[in-house]
Amino acid sequence: MKKILVLIAITAASFHSFAQTASVNPSRFTAEDQIIITFDLNGVPLGDASEDVYIWGFVPGCCGSPLNDQGGFGWTNSNPAAKCTPIGGKKYTYTLTPAIYMDKTAAQIGGTFGFLLKNKNGSRQTQDFTFPVDPLTFTPSVFRTFPSKYTQDDIVTFYMDKNLLNSSKVALKNATEVYVFTDIDYIKPDGTTGYFQVAQYCEPLNTTDGNYYTGQLTVADNLTLKAKDFGNGLFGWTIVPSKFFRIGDVGPKFPPAGSKITKIKVHFRTRLSPYCPGTVGDSGSLGDNFGFPVTQ
Amino acid sequence: MKKLIVTSFLILVFATIFISSCKKIEYVAIGESISLQKNLIGNWKLDSIVQVDQNAVDKAFPAFVQKLNITGFFPYNTVSVAFTDGGGGTTGNYTFANPGNAPLFFAGSGNWAFIENGGPLRIRLSSGSRADTIDFAKAHRITDNKLDLRYRRAFYTGTKKVFVYYDLNFSKN
């Protein structure tokens, strides 16, 4: 009986996970933040005599890091890229960004990230350490696009949230109809650059660059420039940039075929421009300028 | 006497288990099989189109910045498409009807063909030198009379990274 107990004790000891400490800096982080993990292995038989130690990361209930076991590596043969850096006093660090290290999105990683430390052949290891991962937060802004990335051939909605407008934008905050003034920077197939704008009729005329296009020859509203009222102060203007800015259309004013838009600027404003004689526009009628790099 | 009661009770228990274990289990009918290939051929009317920001999905942002139903933004309710079988059910011709000139992402007409390359079944739309690839967004039975296709826009910087996609939801015309 005694022998059996000794045998059980030896077997249990061989699988024992030693209790150590691990800390993360910063202590609160998202899946897209870089973190430094520090391990203190004092008092445990791991990392002695300059023994290399390796991180083994995972998302509980999901999966392990590709560094764990891809490329011919595995539990009994750790990846050198997973080797921790000794900083003295049996302490080790490893720097990673969870989303990159796990090759997962923040949504896939969820709320917990875990790891342990091990020797190269996996005969000894620490306990599992898990740390909470803060969610990425969407920050509301006066202006945004949907989707956040797009090409000039995608459908893009430019939004303005009146609730978040600066209080000085009195006319725009009170407007029930919102229009846009818009222009683009683009590169022609020959490598030269161009500029092209589309606006209501009552803009200060500047035709000297040959790229001016009103899209409207009367003072009447240009409905293609009217933003849609989505309710609760949210207005949006939807276009396919390459079509709206008439790339490849016949005419000297239009960007030639093959042109690539590099920036779109959309200015939200009240129905009537302050530049139009006799209109109700005031200093608050213009929305802030904002531009978007276009993904190609 | 006590032994007899216990024995009788045990016999009753085992008999009950035996009888109930022999009871025929009624399974619900499996029903019609799902075949992506067979479900493509036909005339389809576009019911809705939803744009999805993959970046917002990846970051688990709120739903209102992940998806946008853009059906009403352009005259998509006039869009329809016909997929004809060129023989064998794996290739054929397609033609979009788009009288309202709603923005689409492929040539109006051309050839279609299934492609797999070891991955999920996809559809290649070809017209002249232009070729676009679309996916089945959802599997339906033929009797569902529905077809859900997905068009993805991606970066190719070493690896493919989708940043926006469009789900086009059709019903049988």
Interface residues (C-beta under 8 A of the other chain):
Chain A: E32 T105 A106 A107 Q108 P135 L136 F138 R144 F146 P147 S148 K149 Y150 T151 D153 D154 I155 T157 K228 T238 V240 K243 T295
Chain B: Q51 V52 D53 Q54 N55 A56 V57 D58 K59 A60 F61 P62 V65 L68 I70 F73 F74 P103 F105 R153 F155 F163 V164 Y166
